[in-house]
Amino acid sequence: MRAPRRLTAALLLFAAAAGAQAALSVVDDAGRRVTVQQPARRVISMAPHATELLFAAGGGARVVGAMNYSDYPEAAKKIPLVGSNSVIDMERVLALKPELIVVWHTGNTARQIAQLESLGVPVFHSEPRTLGQVADNIERLGRLLGTDAAATSAAGSLRARLAGLEARYARRPPVTVFYQIWDQPLYTLNDAQIASDAIRVCGGRNVFGTLKAVAPEVGIEAVLQADPEAIMAGKRHDPANPGLKLWEPYKSMTAVKRGNLLSVDGELLTRPGPRVIDGTARLCEALEAVRQRRPK
């Protein structure tokens, strides 16, 4: 009888060890440890940038539900929606039987996050505030998905491109920048938003970067006083909103005098996903053109 007991004990130890090895754990952007007992096969993304991160990490086929505006890559448009940034269909979330949920503190309300966390499903908080943290997110999500090889490759590629941009532009003569994200009323971003890190990488300085609010409202007078060398804004399709044309009457402004009213792809700069490196590369080229327009 002793041999079978020993064999049983050995099998139990082996099973316990195998279970411990199967558990995958990372620390998310909220500083919380997130653990899945095995690679997550069914994932719900609660933000467009999180959807992009999951695809980059090699887990696109595992995303079974997403929030509205999850429109990249093309395959993301076919993912069933579970709600918007204002309303979540919790019944649909439950029906999808997720093994991992990725949330965004800035885009999801505290009430929504609390609802999701009450389900007992592992929740990963994704909040990249710098370009380097985008690569970090890809690697950690890849760890939870069990797609480490794909995630490590994607993250390494992003880091290499980022290093190249920093080497080329970070020490260039600084350019003061006002980033206009809305014009009625006038809103901008502070240095806690990833777009400001893109400006920094390109050798620019956000003139309102030190304000406390992530998306502070500012007045036209404050912008005039700051007198940025460049004003940038996302492309607008609403004729009722002036966009960059707002500044054309202010002929004495440096940005207006030198023709430095820059139309940028705001989605590539403010959505903290892997394409933010593409947006940064375009921004760096635009700010280099600003330098070239300086009086000789």
Buried (B, 14 or more C-beta within 10 A) or exposed (E): EEEEEEEEEEEEEEEEEEEEEEEBEBEBBBEEEBEBEEBBBBBBBBBBBBBBBBBBBBBBEBBBBBBEBBBBEEEBEEBEEBBEBEEBBBEBBEEBEBBBBBBBBBBBEEEBBEBBBEEEBBBBBBBBBBBBBBBBBBBBBBBBBBBBEBBBBBBEBBBEBBEEBBEBBBEBEBBBBBBBBBBEEBBBBBBBBBBBBBBBBBBBBBBBBEBEEBBBEBEEEBBEEBBBBBBBBBEBEEEEEBBBEBBEEBEEBBBBEBEBBBEBBBBBBBBBBBBBBEBBBBBBEBBBEBBEEEEE
